[in-house]
Amino acid sequence: MTTRAAPGRKAATDGEAPPEPDAGKRGDGVTTSGGPANVFSLFDNEEAVLDRTDVMLTQLAAVADGVKVLAEAYRRGYREQRRLVRLSDRMQADLQKANKRLAEQQRDLQSLNHALSGEIETSARLEAELRRLADTDPLTGALARRRFLEVCARDWPRRDGQGACLLMLDLDRFKLVNDSHGHAAGDAALIAFVTACRSALRSLDAVGRLGGEEFAVLLVETGPEDGAAIAERIRAAVAANPVATEGGPIGITVSIGLAEAGPAESLEAAMRRADAALYAAKHGGRNRVERAPAPEAVR
């Protein structure tokens, strides 16, 4: 081990005797005058090393504490990440289940919508059929009485200058047809009659069954002369076409009363005049057209 020279003392060189101690100092390092001693130790380096070691150990302990804190923080972060991953996995599984249920519900909803659409279509068809049955005479296909009166109320002239004619029609001796040939022949006669009427009418005209063998026709935008010509065509078509029945063909005729719309005349008043003209045709020999007097000539 190398020794250090005491402060204030010159180190001895090779071949030279060490210098004598300073005057007034003792060999034990204590001055004779009683002043502070300059201590010389062989363990100064070791003590410094130990001191530094203590400092380093203290620093290492602080670092170790910091590492422990970081390790604990990392451990907590790792646990949290694992918890979040497990939570995310559960959420993904729940989401997949929810999507699956949603897809099933959508399929069920589509099925219900399809069934509902079918029900709506069926309901619409039934409603249309019910309306048709309510508006149409099921035997002849002519308008039912209620529907015919609604059409007349809608299309009857609202102001002067709009021509219209109303026909009242009744099959002649229809009870005799039923009694002699049966009700099936009577039904065939009614059907054939409506067919003959339609062959002489326009699409905008309306024919309705008021009851039994009594019918009515509304001729819109039609003057009295044209109305009389149409009525005559109907009468001739009915008389010229015998009705085919199981017992053979039978002839039928029709009596017709015609009333033209008067100025500001109501539909009800025109129907009364047409009905009176019909009875005049019956009393006049049947199988004929009778025109009602003009409204201004009625007293």
Secondary structure as GFF3:
##gff-version 3
##sequence-region A 1 299
A	DSSP	alpha_helix	44	135	.	.	.	ID=ss1
A	DSSP	alpha_helix	145	155	.	.	.	ID=ss2
A	DSSP	beta_strand	164	171	.	.	.	ID=ss3
A	DSSP	alpha_helix	174	181	.	.	.	ID=ss4
A	DSSP	alpha_helix	183	200	.	.	.	ID=ss5
A	DSSP	beta_strand	206	211	.	.	.	ID=ss6
A	DSSP	beta_strand	214	220	.	.	.	ID=ss7
A	DSSP	alpha_helix	224	240	.	.	.	ID=ss8
A	DSSP	beta_strand	254	260	.	.	.	ID=ss9
A	DSSP	alpha_helix	267	283	.	.	.	ID=ss10
A	DSSP	beta_strand	289	291	.	.	.	ID=ss11
A	DSSP	three_ten_helix	295	297	.	.	.	ID=ss12
###
